[in-house]
């Protein structure tokens, strides 16, 4: 991340099946060692599984899960006079969505048993129903920000 020049945001192409740029970003985050076709297969299998179990549109479930997992506040450490305070700050722009995606993927990877597609499908369904590890992580982040509201005047 350069200090002076602005970073130019690249536009990711929409995914071929659902036409969603958000889903393509999600696949790119899921991808390990450059294996994009494997990441696509995992996501599409998970979405097919979601469609079978929930009888709802899979892209609608994905969007709901992502919206539910998206945090609004986070804490950032700020050093003031030798002490470090956890200052609550509002999350801007793409970072909200990026955090939600990262949490969904890490929670899915942390589940036990089954294939990655099944674990991801379960996590997406849980997040769309406002339950699961991802939602717990978001709530924990919000609780931390709420608890440190007294230090909000150190915001920069």
C-alpha positions, 0 to 999 in steps of 0.5 A: 500500500503506497504512502503517496499514490492512490491504489487503482482498484481493478474491476473483477469480472462478473462470475459466469453462472450468476453474473455477480461481481461479489461472488467473484471476489468471494471465489478469489478470497477462497482460492489457495495457491492460484487454483481458481477452478477449484475455488469456483467448483467449491463455491458453485457446489456449495451454492447448489447444495444451499439451493437444494436444502433451503429452496431459495435462490442461492445468490439471494442466500449468499447476499443475505449471509454476506449482509448479515456478516458485515461489520459496521464498527471495529477497534484500532489500537492508538498510542497516546502518551505511552498507553495503547487504547482500543479506539472504535472506528467506523469501517469504510468502503470495501473493507466491510465486505472484505472482512465479512468474506474473510470471516465466512471463509475462515469459519467454514474452514474451521468446521469439522468433517465433510468437504469444503463445499459442504462446510461452506454451504452450512456456514452460508445458511447459518449466516443467512439465518443470523447464527453461526461462527461468522455472526458470533465474530461480527457480534464480538467485534461490535461488543469490543467497539461498544465496550471501548466507546469511552476512547472514541475521542481519540479517533483520528 
